[in-house]
Amino acid sequence: MKDGYAGEIESQQIKVTAALEELVGKVIEGCREEVTLQPLTSALSSAIDLYNTQMRAIRSVLVPKLHS
C-alpha cells in the first residue's frame, strides 16, 4: 500500500517539476510575452492543484492510521 502512495506522490512531483522547468526555461530564454507564458503558467498551476488534491487524499488515508 505504501509503495502505491509513494509512486503516486512521485508521479505528481514529476508533473510539477516538468511544468516548472518548462516555464523557467522560457523565462531564462528571455521570453516575456504573456501569450507564451500564460499557458505555461496555467499548466504549472494545474499541476500544483492536482498535486495538492492528491496529497490531501493520501493524507486523509494515512494520517488516521499513524494516530491509531
C-alpha positions in Angstrom: 0.0 0.0 0.0 2.8 2.4 0.9 4.6 1.9 -2.4 1.4 2.8 -4.3 1.2 6.1 -2.4 4.9 6.8 -2.9 4.6 6.1 -6.6 1.6 8.5 -6.8 3.4 11.2 -5.0 6.4 10.8 -7.2 4.3 10.9 -10.3 2.7 14.2 -9.2 6.1 15.6 -8.3 7.4 14.8 -11.8 4.4 16.6 -13.4 5.0 19.7 -11.2 8.7 19.7 -11.9 8.2 19.3 -15.7 5.8 22.2 -15.8 8.1 24.4 -13.7 11.1 23.6 -15.8 9.3 24.4 -19.0 8.2 27.8 -17.6 11.6 28.6 -16.1 13.3 27.6 -19.4 11.2 30.1 -21.4 11.9 32.9 -18.8 15.6 32.1 -18.9 15.5 32.3 -22.7 14.2 35.9 -22.3 10.6 35.3 -23.2 8.3 37.9 -21.7 5.2 37.6 -24.0 2.1 36.9 -22.0 0.7 34.8 -24.9 3.6 32.4 -24.5 4.0 32.4 -20.7 0.3 32.2 -19.8 -0.3 28.6 -21.0 2.9 27.5 -19.2 1.8 29.3 -16.0 -1.6 27.7 -16.3 -0.1 24.2 -16.8 2.1 24.7 -13.7 -0.9 25.9 -11.7 -2.9 22.9 -12.8 -0.1 20.5 -11.9 0.2 22.1 -8.4 -3.5 21.9 -7.9 -3.6 18.2 -8.9 -0.6 17.5 -6.6 -2.3 19.2 -3.7 -5.5 17.3 -4.3 -3.7 14.0 -4.4 -1.7 14.8 -1.2 -5.0 15.7 0.6 -6.4 12.4 -0.5 -3.3 10.4 0.6 -3.1 12.3 3.9 -6.8 11.5 4.6 -6.0 7.8 4.4 -2.5 7.8 6.1 -2.7 10.3 8.9 -5.5 8.5 10.8 -3.5 5.2 10.5 -0.5 6.9 12.1 -2.5 8.0 15.1 -4.2 4.7 15.7 
